[in-house]
Amino acid sequence: MEPTVRVANGILVLSLVLAWAHTAWTDELRRPERGKRIKVFLLAGQSNMEGRADGTKLTFQDRERLRKAQDRVQLAFNYEPICPLDAVRASEEIAEIYNRDLIFGPELFFGITMSEAWPQEKILLVKLTAGATSLHGSWNPDWREDKAAAMGEESAPKLYSALTTYLKQVLSGYGNDEYEICAMLWVQGETDACNEAAATAYGDNLQNLVESIRHHVGRETLPFLLFQVGHGEVVEGMKRTAREVPNVTLISQSPDLISLDFYQKMENGHYDYEGMKKLGHRFAELFLSQYVQKHE
């Protein structure tokens, strides 16, 4: 049985099936060790956060690393049952377009790398994604019908509200002293880059997103890491936010094949196995170097 979602008047409404799933989620959560807290990371964005990388291409070494990580890393993804970290089953549409049954996003190698860096910790990745969605509209913490309509999203789910609700539901299986929200990872911007008003407002909207999620989780310095996607004013807004807002880290991207900032893509702009593997590693490396090692 799977949770279902319906949309009414532009508001995300979770069905009674979701209430059933929520009960199951709390049963599936791993308990923290005595005196420790579960390390929680929040991941969100559109299709490149969801991932289109081919999960069947994992090497033997990848699989061995993943097997070890699965003892301590769990993934809560788009209302599916919480499970050990792994590639996920592709939807029928994605499977048909990309000719693959398993897909992964940056969470896979982020989780693997974090488990290797934190061998004594348990980790929970909470991830909500929706392809072809905008920060100007659906993801906007201050959702407005006119902005959503400008993006063709007036009847789409209010994703920021959905994200905070999902996080609350997943974590309700823990006491407040049993988990620690460590950071948020964000991969989104391509849709906003295709609309002049949304692109112009992206920097302000991004800063509002950072401030809103920090206020929601009660950590005003929560690390926020994002990947450079989109173009033009969207990228400029990302760069400005990383400069002006403390504890915001931008992972740069370059089209130069020999650059350290090059991430390999498929023809349609989604990142392939190599590109997504590198991105997951990079998210973990920057989190550890900028927000953990500096404070040890």
Secondary structure by P-SEA (a helix, b strand, c coil): cbbbbbbcccbbbbcaaaaaaaaaaaaabbbbccccccbbbbbbbccccccccccccccaaaaaaaaaaaacbbbbccccccccccbbbbcaaaaaaccccccccccaaaaaaaaaacccbbbbbbbbbbccccccccccccccaaaaaaaccccccaaaaaaaaaaaaaacccccccccccbbbbbbcaaaaacaaaaaaaaaaaaaaaaaaaaaacccccbbbbcccccaaaaaaaaaaaaccccccccccccccccccbbbbcccccccaaaaaaaaaaaaaaaaaccccccc
